[in-house]
Amino acid sequence: MRSSIIGSLLGLGSTAYAASAINQQCQGDICYSMNIPDSSTSSTGTIYFQISGPTSYSWIGMGVNNNQMAGANIFTVYQAANGQNVTLSPRKGSGHVMPSPDNSLQATLMDGSGVSNGKMIANIKCGSCTIANTKFIFAANSGSAIKSDSASATISQHQNTYGTLSFDTAAAKGGSDTNPFSSTTSGSGSSGTGTSAGAGSTATACVGNSGSGSGSGSGSGTGSPSSTSSGNPFFGGSRPTGFPFGSGNKHRRATTSDCNNSGPALSQNGYAEKLQMKTMAHGIMAGLCFAILFPFGAISIRLFSFPGLVWFHAGIQIITQIIFIAAFALGVSLAKELQLTSSYHPIIGIVVFVLLLIQPMLGMAHHRAFKRVGSRTAVSHGHIWLGRIIIVLGIINGGLGFLLANNAPNGQIAYAVVAAIFFAGYVGATIIGERRRARSLPPKYEESPRGSGTASPRDVYAHQTQHPIPPLPQNYEMTRRES
């Protein structure tokens, strides 16, 4: 009797030890747990993970063996088609794009996985995972449920909820090579590829601290994807819903660990803030150039009249072009970092940038030709129309940039209003300028009763009599309108 009691106590002690050998890190209401059985090492053997979080998230993911997306083995979890199971989608990270499904990861859903009480729980057994370092990555995206049984379902890009976390591998080491989470969750359901039933599952408490749970159930599956993503380097071959930041996510700066906020902390390493600052700087500078400064420079040469107007116009456009070069450099950096180089916004931006390199040269050629012949030439028309094309493309591309960045509606409205006002002023100035120019020119001979050809001396004399030419100022070459 005594020996059986001692054996039972030893068995309970062994179970407690296995349960305590789980290290858990929480990001707000999302928790990630890890267990390394005694029979495994950091380089070989089985490793167990648990991912749990509210169903208000479209998907939740964790990346192993890297502190960045490129090269990380990523476990993505989302609701299955019936809304009661969860789908495990093992993927391979290649950068800041949707990770591709990966058949090589030996990942299986274990008992206790599923959806219950507004919570997704995935107990994962990985037979091919190695712990090269203690840095992991996490991400989640709020939104409607994906509800797919496919391990290669398209997922939207995460917003603010992402970053790095550090597991204490020493605290996670211990226990037998069995599901360490089965005693803390419960579930029932059928097995299937990439899904596990979860009826009756309960939310996990702080495993290894004071939390406990009970229940039983069955449900297993493998996360073997059936196809891979192709096409555009966007999520699912289409434009992502936004950059990795946005507005109002409540988990943006949360840094907690375990359930008592002790131990290694989760961190985003300031990446979201840096990315947001770069994007804001790019948008503000480029928007300022095309919504205000470039149109204003074009308006000035049409409507203003003062000594040095030509150089005033040229100065505004050159300063604006310098600002845009800085905005363009930030845009190229963002496009490479987020792998958006095949998107329409950066492509149009590159086209506009190249055209802007040509425009000053045409402007200088136009100025020299106008001084020589006193009227517009083919180069003049090229300079004028290229400027119009650049302004229109730039304003449109600014709006496309707001859409690509999934910016707040207030920012889009403000940009649209300002751009519309200045563009309307630009169009009005162009019309007024052309009418002024038409009135100041002598009539064409075909408009006179003498027939076609150049204007006759009599017509020219009559025009000059009706429109006397004022005395030329001393700085005549500097004040002539070259619009």
C-alpha positions in Angstrom: 0.0 0.0 0.0 2.8 2.4 1.0 4.7 1.7 -2.2 1.7 2.3 -4.3 1.0 5.6 -2.6 4.7 6.6 -3.1 4.4 5.6 -6.8 1.3 7.7 -7.2 3.0 10.7 -5.6 6.0 10.2 -7.9 3.7 10.0 -10.9 2.0 13.3 -9.8 5.3 14.9 -9.4 6.4 13.8 -12.8 3.1 15.3 -14.3 3.7 18.5 -12.4 7.2 18.7 -13.7 6.1 18.2 -17.3 3.5 20.9 -16.9 5.9 23.3 -15.3 8.4 22.9 -18.2 6.4 25.2 -20.4 7.6 28.7 -21.1 4.8 31.1 -22.2 5.0 34.6 -23.6 1.9 36.7 -24.1 1.3 39.7 -26.3 -1.9 41.3 -25.0 -4.5 38.6 -25.3 -2.4 36.4 -27.5 -0.1 33.8 -25.9 2.7 31.6 -27.3 4.0 28.6 -25.4 6.9 26.2 -25.9 7.9 22.8 -24.5 11.1 20.9 -25.2 10.8 17.3 -24.0 13.7 15.7 -22.1 14.4 13.4 -25.1 14.9 16.3 -27.4 17.8 18.7 -27.8 18.0 22.1 -29.4 19.0 20.6 -32.7 17.1 17.3 -32.9 13.8 15.9 -31.6 10.3 17.0 -31.1 9.3 20.5 -29.9 5.7 21.4 -28.8 4.1 24.8 -29.3 0.8 26.3 -28.4 -0.7 29.4 -30.0 -3.9 30.9 -28.4 -5.8 34.1 -29.0 -9.3 35.5 -29.5 -11.3 34.8 -32.6 -11.4 38.6 -33.3 -8.1 37.9 -35.0 -8.3 36.8 -38.6 -5.1 34.8 -38.1 -2.3 34.4 -35.5 1.2 33.3 -36.4 4.6 32.5 -34.8 8.0 32.3 -36.6 10.7 29.9 -35.3 14.5 30.0 -35.8 14.8 33.7 -36.8 14.1 37.1 -35.5 12.9 38.3 -38.9 10.5 36.9 -41.5 13.2 36.0 -44.0 14.1 32.3 -43.4 11.8 31.8 -40.5 9.6 28.7 -40.1 6.2 30.2 -39.5 3.1 28.5 -38.0 -0.1 30.3 -39.0 -3.4 29.5 -37.3 -6.9 30.5 -38.4 -10.4 29.3 -38.1 -11.4 26.3 -40.2 -14.5 26.3 -42.5 -16.9 25.1 -39.8 -15.9 27.7 -37.3 -15.2 25.1 -34.6 -11.8 23.8 -35.8 -8.6 25.6 -36.5 -6.4 25.2 -39.5 -2.6 25.0 -39.1 -0.7 26.4 -42.0 3.1 25.8 -41.9 4.9 28.4 -44.0 8.3 29.7 -45.0 9.1 33.3 -44.6 11.0 35.1 -47.5 10.7 38.7 -46.4 7.9 41.2 -45.7 5.4 39.4 -48.0 2.9 36.6 -47.4 5.0 33.5 -46.4 4.6 30.6 -48.8 3.2 27.3 -47.6 5.9 24.8 -46.8 5.5 21.0 -47.1 8.8 20.3 -45.5 7.8 21.3 -42.0 6.7 18.2 -40.0 3.9 20.0 -38.1 0.8 18.3 -36.6 -2.1 19.6 -34.6 -2.6 17.8 -31.3 -5.5 17.2 -28.9 -7.1 20.2 -27.4 -6.8 22.3 -30.6 -9.9 24.1 -31.7 -12.2 27.1 -31.2 -14.3 27.6 -28.1 -15.5 30.5 -26.0 -14.3 33.0 -28.5 -10.7 31.7 -28.5 -8.6 29.8 -31.0 -6.1 27.3 -29.6 -3.6 25.4 -31.6 -1.4 22.7 -29.9 1.4 22.0 -32.3 3.9 19.2 -32.5 6.9 19.9 -34.7 9.2 17.1 -35.5 11.5 19.1 -37.7 12.0 22.2 -35.7 15.3 23.2 -34.2 16.0 26.0 -31.8 18.9 27.8 -33.3 18.4 30.9 -31.1 15.9 32.1 -28.5 14.6 34.9 -30.7 11.2 34.2 -32.3 8.8 36.4 -34.2 5.0 36.8 -33.8 2.2 38.4 -35.8 -1.5 38.6 -35.9 -4.1 40.4 -37.9 -7.5 41.6 -36.6 -10.4 41.1 -38.9 -13.1 38.6 -40.0 -12.4 34.9 -39.8 -10.8 33.2 -42.8 -12.7 30.0 -42.3 -10.8 27.8 -44.6 -9.5 24.2 -44.3 -6.8 24.9 -46.8 -3.3 25.3 -45.5 -2.5 27.6 -48.4 -5.3 30.1 -47.8 -4.5 33.8 -48.6 -3.9 35.9 -45.5 -4.0 39.7 -45.2 -0.9 41.5 -44.1 -0.6 42.2 -40.4 -1.0 45.7 -39.0 0.5 46.7 -35.6 0.4 43.3 -33.8 3.8 41.9 -34.6 7.4 41.8 -33.3 9.9 39.5 -31.6 9.8 37.5 -28.4 12.3 35.6 -26.4 11.6 32.1 -25.0 13.6 30.8 -22.0 14.6 27.4 -23.4 15.9 26.3 -20.0 12.5 26.9 -18.5 10.8 25.1 -21.4 13.0 22.0 -21.1 11.5 19.0 -19.4 8.8 16.3 -19.5 8.0 13.4 -21.7 7.6 13.4 -25.4 3.8 13.7 -25.3 1.4 16.6 -25.7 2.1 18.8 -22.8 -1.0 21.0 -23.3 -3.6 18.2 -23.3 -4.1 18.6 -19.5 -4.8 22.4 -19.9 -7.2 22.3 -22.8 -10.0 20.1 -23.9 -11.6 19.4 -27.3 -13.4 16.9 -29.3 -13.9 16.5 -33.0 -12.6 14.8 -36.1 -9.2 14.7 -37.7 -8.4 16.3 -41.0 -5.7 18.0 -43.0 -4.6 21.1 -41.3 -7.5 21.3 -38.9 -8.4 20.0 -35.5 -11.9 20.0 -33.9 -12.2 22.1 -30.8 -15.7 21.8 -29.4 -15.5 22.2 -25.6 -12.1 23.7 -25.5 -11.4 26.2 -22.8 -9.0 29.1 -22.6 -5.6 28.2 -21.2 -4.4 29.7 -18.0 -0.7 30.5 -17.2 0.9 27.1 -17.6 3.8 26.7 -15.2 2.4 29.3 -12.8 -1.0 29.0 -11.1 -3.3 28.1 -14.0 -4.9 24.8 -14.4 -7.5 23.1 -16.6 -9.1 19.8 -17.2 -10.8 18.0 -20.0 -10.3 15.5 -22.7 -10.9 15.2 -26.3 -9.5 14.1 -29.6 -8.6 15.8 -32.8 -5.5 15.9 -34.9 -4.3 16.8 -38.3 -1.3 17.7 -40.3 -0.5 21.1 -41.7 0.6 19.9 -45.2 -0.3 22.6 -47.8 -1.5 21.6 -51.1 -0.3 24.6 -53.2 1.9 27.5 -53.1 1.4 31.2 -53.6 2.5 32.7 -56.9 2.3 35.9 -58.9 2.7 39.4 -57.5 4.8 39.7 -54.4 1.7 40.8 -52.6 -0.4 38.7 -50.3 -2.1 36.3 -52.7 -0.8 38.1 -55.8 -2.7 41.3 -55.0 -2.2 44.6 -53.3 -1.8 44.2 -49.5 -4.4 45.9 -47.4 -1.8 48.0 -45.7 1.8 48.5 -44.5 2.8 46.8 -41.2 1.3 49.6 -39.2 -2.0 51.3 -39.0 -4.3 53.2 -36.7 -5.6 52.4 -33.3 -4.4 48.8 -32.7 -4.5 48.3 -28.9 -1.5 45.9 -28.9 0.9 48.3 -30.5 3.2 48.9 -27.6 2.2 46.2 -25.2 5.2 44.4 -23.8 4.3 41.5 -21.5 5.7 38.2 -20.6 4.0 35.2 -19.0 0.8 36.2 -17.3 2.4 38.1 -14.4 4.5 40.4 -16.7 7.8 39.0 -15.6 10.7 37.5 -17.5 11.8 38.2 -21.1 9.7 40.9 -22.7 8.2 40.9 -26.2 9.6 43.6 -28.5 8.9 45.1 -31.9 12.4 46.6 -31.9 11.0 50.0 -33.0 10.4 48.6 -36.5 6.8 49.7 -36.8 7.7 53.2 -35.6 10.6 53.5 -38.0 8.5 52.2 -40.9 5.7 54.6 -40.0 8.0 57.6 -39.9 9.5 56.8 -43.2 6.1 56.3 -44.8 4.8 59.6 -43.3 7.9 61.5 -44.5 7.6 60.0 -48.0 3.9 60.8 -48.2 4.1 64.4 -46.8 7.1 65.4 -49.0 5.7 63.8 -52.2 2.2 65.1 -51.5 3.5 68.6 -50.9 5.4 68.5 -54.2 2.5 67.5 -56.5 -0.5 68.8 -54.7 0.9 72.3 -54.0 4.4 73.3 -55.1 4.6 72.0 -58.7 1.1 73.4 -59.5 2.0 76.7 -57.8 5.2 77.0 -59.9 3.2 76.5 -63.1 0.6 79.0 -62.0 3.2 81.6 -61.3 4.6 81.7 -64.8 1.0 82.1 -66.2 -0.5 84.7 -63.9 2.4 86.7 -62.3 4.3 89.6 -63.9 7.4 91.0 -62.3 11.1 91.2 -63.0 12.8 87.9 -62.7 9.6 85.9 -63.0 11.3 83.2 -65.1 13.9 82.6 -62.5 11.3 82.6 -59.7 9.4 79.9 -61.7 12.6 77.9 -62.2 13.7 78.3 -58.6 10.4 77.0 -57.2 10.4 74.0 -59.6 14.1 73.1 -58.8 13.5 73.3 -55.0 10.4 71.2 -55.4 12.3 68.6 -57.4 15.0 68.4 -54.7 12.2 67.7 -52.2 10.8 65.0 -54.4 14.2 63.3 -54.9 14.3 62.9 -51.1 10.7 61.6 -51.1 11.6 59.2 -54.0 14.6 57.8 -52.1 12.4 57.0 -49.1 9.8 55.5 -51.5 12.4 53.2 -53.1 13.6 52.1 -49.6 10.0 51.3 -48.6 9.2 49.5 -51.8 12.3 47.3 -51.4 11.8 46.7 -47.7 8.1 45.7 -48.2 8.8 44.0 -51.6 6.2 46.3 -53.3 8.4 47.2 -56.3 5.9 45.6 -58.8 3.0 47.7 -57.4 1.5 50.4 -59.5 2.3 53.2 -57.0 6.1 52.8 -57.1 6.1 52.0 -60.8 4.3 55.3 -61.6 6.6 57.0 -59.1 9.7 55.8 -61.0 8.2 57.0 -64.3 7.5 60.5 -62.8 11.0 60.6 -61.4 12.6 59.9 -64.8 10.3 62.5 -66.5 11.3 65.1 -63.8 15.0 64.5 -64.7 14.2 65.5 -68.3 12.0 68.5 -67.5 14.7 71.0 -66.3 16.7 70.3 -69.4 13.7 71.0 -71.6 13.0 74.2 -69.6 16.5 75.5 -70.1 16.4 74.7 -73.8 13.0 76.5 -74.0 14.4 79.6 -72.3 17.3 79.8 -74.7 15.1 79.3 -77.7 12.6 81.9 -76.6 15.3 84.5 -76.0 16.5 83.8 -79.6 13.3 83.7 -81.6 10.8 85.4 -79.2 8.1 82.8 -79.5 7.4 79.2 -78.6 9.3 76.4 -80.4 8.9 72.6 -80.5 11.0 72.4 -77.3 8.7 74.9 -75.7 5.6 72.7 -76.3 7.5 69.7 -75.1 8.4 71.4 -71.9 4.9 72.7 -71.3 3.1 69.4 -72.0 5.6 67.3 -70.1 5.0 69.5 -67.1 1.3 69.0 -67.4 1.7 65.2 -67.6 4.0 65.2 -64.6 1.6 67.2 -62.4 -1.4 65.0 -63.4 0.5 61.7 -62.9 2.0 62.9 -59.6 -1.4 63.9 -58.1 -3.0 60.6 -59.2 -0.1 58.6 -57.8 -0.4 60.4 -54.5 -3.9 59.1 -54.2 -2.8 55.6 -55.1 -0.1 55.8 -52.4 -2.8 56.6 -49.8 -4.7 53.5 -50.9 -1.6 51.3 -50.8 -0.8 52.5 -47.3 -4.4 52.0 -46.2 -4.2 55.5 -44.7 -6.8 56.9 -42.4 -9.8 58.5 -44.3 -9.0 62.0 -42.9 -5.6 62.0 -44.5 -7.0 60.9 -47.9 -9.7 63.6 -47.7 -7.3 66.3 -46.8 -5.0 65.4 -49.7 -7.8 65.2 -52.2 -9.2 68.6 -51.1 -5.8 70.4 -51.3 -4.8 68.7 -54.6 -8.2 69.5 -56.1 -7.9 73.2 -55.1 -4.4 73.7 -56.5 -5.1 71.6 -59.6 -8.2 73.7 -60.4 -6.1 76.8 -59.9 -3.5 75.3 -62.3 -6.1 74.6 -64.9 -7.6 78.0 -64.6 -4.2 79.7 -64.8 -3.4 77.7 -67.9 -6.6 78.8 -69.6 -6.1 82.5 -68.6 -2.5 82.4 -69.7 -3.3 81.0 -73.1 -6.0 83.6 -73.6 -3.6 86.4 -72.7 -1.0 85.0 -75.0 -3.6 84.8 -77.9 -4.6 88.4 -77.4 -1.0 89.6 -77.5 -0.1 87.9 -80.7 -0.5 89.5 -84.2 -3.3 88.0 -86.3 -2.5 85.2 -88.6 -2.8 86.0 -92.3 -5.4 83.3 -92.8 -7.6 85.2 -90.3 -7.4 88.4 -92.5 -9.4 89.0 -95.6 -6.3 88.7 -97.8 -6.1 84.9 -97.8 -3.6 82.4 -96.4 0.0 82.7 -95.5 1.9 85.0 -93.1 0.4 88.3 -92.0 0.8 91.2 -94.4 2.7 94.3 -93.4 -0.6 96.2 -93.5 -2.2 93.7 -91.0 0.8 93.9 -88.8 0.7 97.7 -88.8 -3.0 97.7 -88.0 -2.5 95.3 -85.1 0.3 97.3 -83.7 -1.8 100.5 -84.0 -4.6 98.9 -82.1 -2.2 97.3 -79.6 0.7 99.6 -79.1 3.9 98.1 -77.7 5.1 99.8 -74.5 8.7 100.9 -74.2 11.0 98.0 -73.4 12.5 98.0 -69.9 16.3 97.8 -69.5 16.1 94.2 -68.3 13.9 93.2 -71.1 15.4 89.8 -71.5 14.6 89.0 -67.9 11.0 90.1 -67.8 9.5 88.6 -71.0 6.8 86.0 -70.4 8.0 82.6 -71.6 4.8 80.7 -70.8 
